Amino acid sequence: MIIDHVENFDIYLPLYRGLAKVADFLHVVEQQGFPEGEFLFDDCTLLCESSSEKKEAPIKPHKGQIVIHYVLEGTDRIGWRPLISDEQQWIDLPVDYMAIFSPQEAHGALWADTNVKKLTIKVPL
């Protein structure tokens, strides 16, 4: 897992094929705004959603995909299990930060009890 400010996204481009497409998309929509809904961009799935209620997604790996969570408003709470442990941990991801999960890293967005707007990007390997 990688956690960093979204302005540093470009330094991670060499890690995974397909991240350059995501960077191009992010640069465009940062200028125009993030519309709510689910979109396909090349072979990537993008989901922009907001919530003021706590939601719980199951903590599971996303085989064959890199998953990026990018917080636009509020603070997202993400549950995850490291590769070497069965113990669940929690991450509070603030606005303008991203978390990049490899396919083997089990995780699920659990949303804090505050207003959260986020972009989830699934990049196939």
C-alpha positions as CSV (number, residue, x, y, z in Angstrom):
1,M,0.0,0.0,0.0
2,I,1.1,3.5,-0.8
3,I,-0.3,6.6,0.9
4,D,0.6,10.0,-0.4
5,H,-0.6,13.4,-1.4
6,V,-2.3,13.3,-4.8
7,E,0.1,16.0,-6.1
8,N,2.8,13.3,-6.0
9,F,0.9,10.8,-8.1
10,D,3.2,11.1,-11.1
11,I,6.2,9.6,-9.2
12,Y,4.4,6.3,-8.9
13,L,3.7,6.0,-12.7
14,P,6.6,3.6,-13.3
15,L,5.2,1.1,-10.7
16,Y,2.2,-0.2,-12.7
17,R,1.2,-0.3,-16.3
18,G,-1.9,1.8,-16.8
19,L,-1.2,4.5,-14.1
20,A,-0.2,7.0,-16.8
21,K,-3.8,6.8,-18.2
22,V,-5.1,7.5,-14.8
23,A,-2.8,10.5,-14.4
24,D,-4.1,11.9,-17.7
25,F,-7.7,11.4,-16.6
26,L,-7.1,13.1,-13.2
27,H,-5.5,16.1,-14.8
28,V,-8.5,16.6,-17.0
29,V,-11.2,16.1,-14.4
30,E,-9.4,18.2,-11.8
31,Q,-9.9,21.1,-14.2
32,Q,-13.5,20.3,-15.0
33,G,-14.7,18.8,-11.7
34,F,-15.6,15.3,-10.7
35,P,-19.1,14.2,-11.8
36,E,-20.8,11.6,-9.5
37,G,-21.2,8.1,-11.0
38,E,-19.3,5.3,-12.5
39,F,-17.3,5.7,-15.7
40,L,-15.1,3.6,-17.9
41,F,-11.8,5.2,-19.0
42,D,-10.0,3.0,-21.4
43,D,-10.0,-0.2,-19.4
44,C,-10.1,1.5,-16.0
45,T,-13.2,1.8,-13.9
46,L,-13.7,5.1,-12.1
47,L,-16.3,5.6,-9.4
48,C,-17.0,9.1,-7.9
49,E,-19.3,9.1,-5.0
50,S,-20.2,11.0,-1.9
51,S,-21.9,10.0,1.4
52,S,-22.8,11.5,4.7
53,E,-23.5,8.1,6.2
54,K,-21.1,5.4,7.3
55,K,-20.9,2.6,4.7
56,E,-19.0,-0.6,5.0
57,A,-17.5,-2.4,2.0
58,P,-16.1,-5.9,2.6
59,I,-12.4,-6.1,3.3
60,K,-11.2,-8.2,0.3
61,P,-8.4,-8.3,-2.2
62,H,-9.1,-7.1,-5.8
63,K,-7.3,-9.7,-7.8
64,G,-5.9,-8.5,-11.1
65,Q,-6.4,-4.8,-10.2
66,I,-4.6,-1.9,-8.6
67,V,-7.1,0.1,-6.6
68,I,-6.7,3.8,-5.9
69,H,-8.8,5.7,-3.4
70,Y,-8.6,9.5,-3.8
71,V,-10.4,11.7,-1.2
72,L,-11.9,14.9,-2.7
73,E,-13.8,16.0,0.5
74,G,-13.8,14.9,4.1
75,T,-11.9,12.0,5.5
76,D,-12.3,8.4,4.3
77,R,-11.7,5.5,6.7
78,I,-10.3,2.4,5.0
79,G,-9.9,-1.0,6.5
80,W,-7.1,-3.2,5.3
81,R,-5.0,-6.2,6.0
82,P,-1.3,-6.2,5.3
83,L,0.1,-9.0,3.2
84,I,1.9,-10.6,6.1
85,S,-0.9,-10.4,8.7
86,D,-4.5,-11.4,9.3
87,E,-4.9,-8.4,11.6
88,Q,-7.2,-5.7,10.2
89,Q,-5.9,-2.1,10.5
90,W,-7.5,1.3,9.8
91,I,-6.4,4.2,7.8
92,D,-7.9,7.7,7.9
93,L,-7.3,9.2,4.5
94,P,-7.7,13.0,4.5
95,V,-8.7,15.3,1.6
96,D,-6.3,15.4,-1.4
97,Y,-4.6,12.2,-0.3
98,M,-4.6,8.8,-2.1
99,A,-4.1,5.2,-1.2
100,I,-2.8,2.8,-3.8
101,F,-3.5,-0.9,-3.1
102,S,-1.8,-3.8,-4.9
103,P,-4.0,-6.8,-6.0
104,Q,-3.0,-8.9,-3.0
105,E,-3.8,-6.2,-0.3
106,A,-7.3,-6.8,1.2
107,H,-9.1,-3.5,1.8
108,G,-12.5,-1.9,2.0
109,A,-13.7,1.6,2.3
110,L,-15.6,2.1,5.5
111,W,-16.2,5.8,5.3
112,A,-16.0,8.0,8.3
113,D,-19.2,9.4,9.9
114,T,-18.6,12.8,8.1
115,N,-19.4,14.0,4.6
116,V,-17.0,12.2,2.2
117,K,-16.5,12.6,-1.5
118,K,-14.1,10.2,-3.1
119,L,-12.9,8.8,-6.4
120,T,-12.1,5.1,-6.6
121,I,-10.1,3.9,-9.6
122,K,-9.6,0.2,-10.5
123,V,-6.8,-0.4,-12.9
124,P,-6.5,-3.8,-14.5
125,L,-3.0,-5.4,-14.6
